[in-house]
Amino acid sequence: MVVVGCLDQVVFGGSLTVYSVLFLPVCLLTALWVRGADLLAAPVVAPIAFAVGLLPVAESGNGARLMGLVTALATQAGWLYGGTLLAALTILARGLRRAAARRHIANRR
C-alpha cells in the first residue's frame, strides 16, 4: 500500500479516491496470496496497510501530515471497512474450502 500511495501521489496528485479504490484489489490479492497458516492475519493487516500507505498521500507540512492522515482515515472509512470485509470474506471462503478438503480426506480413510 505504500507503493500504491507513492504511485497515487506521483500520477494522480494524491487522490484519496484512487488510493481507496486501489485498496480493494490489494485486499483481495492479499487474502488470496497469504499462506494457509496465516489466514487470519490478512483481515488484520489490511487496515494497518491502508493507514501506512496513506502517509505519502496525506497532506504534508508542519504538523499537517498527522491531521491529513486522521482526516483521510475518517473520510475514507467506508473503503477501509469494505476492503477489510472483502479480505475477511475471502479468508472465510478459503478456510471453509480447506476444512471441506480435510473432511473429504478424512472420510476417504
C-alpha positions, 0 to 999 in steps of 0.5 A: 500500500505504500507503493500504491500511495507513492504511485497515487501521489506521483500520477494522480496528485494524491487522490484519496479516491484512487488510493481507496479504490486501489485498496480493494484489489490489494485486499483481495490479492492479499487474502488470496496470496497469504499462506494457509497458516496465516489466514487470519492475519490478512483481515488484520493487516489490511487496515494497518496497510491502508493507514501506512500507505496513506502517509505519502498521500496525506497532506504534508507540512508542519504538523499537517501530515498527522491531521491529513492522515486522521482526516483521510482515515475518517473520510475514507472509512467506508473503503477501509471497512469494505476492503477489510470485509472483502479480505475477511470474506475471502479468508472465510471462503478459503478456510471453509474450502480447506476444512471441506478438503480435510473432511473429504480426506478424512472420510476417504480413510 
